[in-house]
Each structure stands twice: as C-alpha cells, then as structure tokens.
Amino acid sequence: MKNLSKISHDLRGPLTSIKGFSQLLIEGYSDKLDVEVLLRLKEIFNQSIFLKKKIDEIFADIEPQTEYYDVLIVEDDDSTVMLLSDFFELRGHVSKGVSTGVKGLEELARNTPKIILLDIVLPDINGYEICKKIKFSEKLKKLKEIPVYYITAVPEPDVSKHLNETGADGYFLKPFDFAQFEVLFEYL
C-alpha cells in the first residue's frame, strides 16, 4: 500500500487547484460571469471545502504506521534533509526527515531509528530541549540509548557547552565535512 502521506498529497494537490481556481474566478470575475456559471463555480468551491474536510477527517482517524529507517533527521531546511538523505542512501541506509521538533517527537513515539540527527534551531522546540526529552524522559526511556548528534550552524563553543546537559553524543557543524560522519557508521 502507498505511503499515507503520499496518498494525502495525491488527493490534496488537485483539490487545492480546484478550490483555488474556483475561488479566483468567483472573487475576480463574479460581476462578469453569467449567473448560472457563477452558481456552478460556487458549488464547485463549496464541494472542494467539503472534500477537504472529509480528507482531513479520514486521515485524522488513520493511525500512522510504523516505518523502518536507520536515521531520523530533524531539520527545517529541506535542502539539508535532501543532502543528508542522499548521503546515507548512497551508503545503503534509509533515512527520514521531519521539519519540526514536534514532528520529530511524534516520529520517535512510533519508530526507533538507529541514529538521530537533530538541528538545534527549529521553528518550534529547540534541539537542546528535544535532546533532553530523548535522553532523560522516563516516558521516552526506550530512546535513551539512541545516539543523538546535533547538525547545526550554531557556533561550536555554544554547542559543546550544551553536550553534557542535554546528553547529546556529538555534533556536526554546517557546512558539513562528510569525513566526520564516518563515526555514525559504527552505529549503523
């Protein structure tokens, strides 16, 4: 079966176009359109809103399935996630990227990767707090042994002073020197 997020994307993409285009026509041309055409456009627009709500309800009820991957990348920069995913894939390892700390914690509630790569500056929870939850929370104690490495542009002195208090296993500074990543393959 297809990945649920792919199915959701496949449904929402065309629906967004239908909803957006009908809304643009209604807002921009309602005074120039035939009444019958305008009514049909409004019906299409309303049906697209109804369908979006139904899709949201269906996907809210579906329990996310456990996935298998070796590396969880919690990073809000898509190009960095793509770069790291390609790096690990070329070496035969599966990775998954998420863009917020909340999504990272949700992912860890369902799945147990071999390594976590964690940005420090995220749009919601900073990486230091996430790492503390992973390493010191009784609720997440199954994750305590998973190596956590920061991937960050935060200056090295600031990162290194937080290693002990957060329980992180190390860090890689951006821009990356991929030779330093070799230490990760001991865990993989």
C-alpha positions as CSV (number, residue, x, y, z in Angstrom):
1,M,0.0,0.0,0.0
2,K,1.2,3.5,-0.8
3,N,2.6,5.7,2.0
4,L,-0.3,7.6,3.7
5,S,1.4,11.0,3.2
6,K,1.8,10.3,-0.5
7,I,-1.9,9.4,-0.7
8,S,-2.8,12.6,1.2
9,H,-0.6,14.6,-1.1
10,D,-2.1,13.0,-4.2
11,L,-5.6,13.9,-3.0
12,R,-4.9,17.4,-1.7
13,G,-2.8,18.6,-4.7
14,P,-5.6,18.6,-7.3
15,L,-8.2,19.6,-4.7
16,T,-6.1,22.7,-3.9
17,S,-6.0,23.7,-7.6
18,I,-9.8,23.2,-8.0
19,K,-10.6,25.2,-4.8
20,G,-8.1,27.9,-5.6
21,F,-9.0,28.4,-9.2
22,S,-12.8,28.5,-8.5
23,Q,-12.2,31.0,-5.7
24,L,-10.1,33.2,-8.0
25,L,-12.8,33.1,-10.6
26,I,-15.5,33.9,-8.1
27,E,-13.6,36.8,-6.5
28,G,-12.2,38.3,-9.7
29,Y,-15.0,37.8,-12.2
30,S,-18.3,37.3,-10.4
31,D,-19.6,40.6,-11.9
32,K,-18.7,39.4,-15.5
33,L,-19.9,35.8,-15.3
34,D,-23.3,34.5,-16.2
35,V,-25.4,33.8,-13.1
36,E,-25.7,30.1,-13.9
37,V,-21.9,29.8,-14.3
38,L,-21.3,31.7,-11.1
39,L,-23.6,29.4,-9.2
40,R,-21.8,26.3,-10.6
41,L,-18.4,27.8,-9.6
42,K,-19.7,28.5,-6.1
43,E,-21.0,24.9,-5.9
44,I,-17.5,23.6,-7.0
45,F,-15.9,25.8,-4.4
46,N,-18.2,24.6,-1.6
47,Q,-17.7,21.0,-2.7
48,S,-13.9,21.4,-2.6
49,I,-14.2,22.7,1.0
50,F,-16.4,19.7,1.9
51,L,-13.9,17.3,0.3
52,K,-11.0,18.9,2.2
53,K,-12.8,18.4,5.5
54,K,-13.6,14.8,4.6
55,I,-10.0,14.1,3.7
56,D,-8.8,15.7,7.0
57,E,-11.3,13.6,8.9
58,I,-10.2,10.3,7.2
59,F,-6.5,10.9,7.7
60,A,-7.0,12.1,11.3
61,D,-8.6,8.7,12.1
62,I,-5.9,6.6,10.5
63,E,-3.2,5.5,12.9
64,P,0.2,6.3,11.5
65,Q,2.0,3.1,10.7
66,T,5.5,2.2,11.9
67,E,8.1,2.7,9.3
68,Y,11.6,1.4,9.2
69,Y,14.5,3.7,8.7
70,D,18.0,3.9,10.2
71,V,18.4,7.7,10.6
72,L,15.9,10.3,11.7
73,I,16.8,13.8,10.5
74,V,15.1,16.6,12.4
75,E,15.9,19.6,10.3
76,D,13.8,22.5,9.0
77,D,16.0,23.1,5.9
78,D,14.7,20.9,3.1
79,S,18.0,21.1,1.1
80,T,20.0,19.8,4.2
81,V,17.5,17.0,4.7
82,M,17.8,16.0,1.0
83,L,21.6,16.2,1.2
84,L,21.8,14.0,4.3
85,S,19.2,11.6,3.0
86,D,21.2,11.2,-0.3
87,F,24.5,10.7,1.7
88,F,23.0,7.9,3.8
89,E,21.1,6.3,0.9
90,L,24.3,6.1,-1.2
91,R,25.8,4.1,1.7
92,G,22.8,1.7,1.9
93,H,20.9,3.3,4.8
94,V,17.3,4.6,4.9
95,S,16.6,7.9,6.5
96,K,13.5,10.0,7.2
97,G,13.4,13.8,7.5
98,V,11.0,15.9,9.5
99,S,10.9,19.7,9.8
100,T,9.9,20.4,13.4
101,G,10.7,19.2,16.8
102,V,7.1,18.2,17.5
103,K,7.1,16.1,14.3
104,G,10.4,14.6,15.4
105,L,9.0,13.6,18.8
106,E,5.8,12.2,17.2
107,E,8.0,10.1,14.9
108,L,10.0,8.8,17.9
109,A,6.8,7.8,19.6
110,R,6.1,5.5,16.7
111,N,9.6,4.4,15.4
112,T,13.0,3.7,16.8
113,P,15.9,4.7,14.5
114,K,19.5,3.8,15.0
115,I,20.7,7.4,15.0
116,I,19.0,10.8,15.4
117,L,20.5,13.9,13.6
118,L,19.0,17.0,15.2
119,D,19.2,20.6,14.3
120,I,19.3,23.0,17.3
121,V,17.4,25.9,15.7
122,L,14.0,24.7,14.8
123,P,10.7,26.6,14.3
124,D,9.0,25.2,17.4
125,I,11.2,23.4,20.1
126,N,14.9,23.9,20.1
127,G,17.1,20.9,19.6
128,Y,18.6,21.1,23.1
129,E,15.1,20.6,24.6
130,I,14.3,17.8,22.3
131,C,17.6,16.0,23.1
132,K,16.9,16.3,26.8
133,K,13.5,14.7,26.3
134,I,15.1,11.9,24.3
135,K,17.9,11.2,26.8
136,F,16.2,12.0,30.2
137,S,12.5,11.5,29.9
138,E,11.0,8.4,31.6
139,K,8.3,8.4,29.0
140,L,10.8,8.1,26.2
141,K,13.3,5.8,28.0
142,K,13.3,3.3,25.1
143,L,15.1,6.1,23.2
144,K,17.8,6.8,25.7
145,E,20.4,4.6,24.1
146,I,20.0,6.0,20.5
147,P,22.9,8.3,19.6
148,V,21.9,11.9,19.1
149,Y,24.1,14.2,17.1
150,Y,23.4,17.8,16.5
151,I,23.6,19.2,13.0
152,T,23.9,22.9,13.3
153,A,25.2,26.3,12.3
154,V,25.3,27.4,16.0
155,P,28.9,28.3,17.0
156,E,30.9,25.4,18.3
157,P,31.6,26.8,21.8
158,D,27.8,27.1,22.4
159,V,27.1,23.6,21.1
160,S,29.9,21.9,23.0
161,K,28.9,23.5,26.4
162,H,25.4,22.0,26.0
163,L,26.6,18.4,25.2
164,N,26.7,17.2,28.8
165,E,23.5,18.9,30.0
166,T,21.5,17.6,27.0
167,G,23.1,14.1,26.7
168,A,23.9,14.5,23.0
169,D,26.6,12.2,21.7
170,G,28.2,14.8,19.4
171,Y,27.7,17.4,16.7
172,F,28.5,18.3,13.1
173,L,28.8,21.9,12.2
174,K,27.4,23.3,8.9
175,P,28.8,23.3,6.3
176,F,29.5,19.7,6.8
177,D,32.7,17.8,6.4
178,F,31.3,14.4,5.5
179,A,34.5,12.7,6.6
180,Q,33.4,13.4,10.1
181,F,30.2,11.5,9.6
182,E,32.1,8.2,9.4
183,V,31.7,7.8,13.2
184,L,28.0,7.3,12.6
185,F,28.5,4.1,10.6
186,E,29.7,2.4,13.8
187,Y,26.0,2.7,14.9
188,L,24.6,1.7,11.6
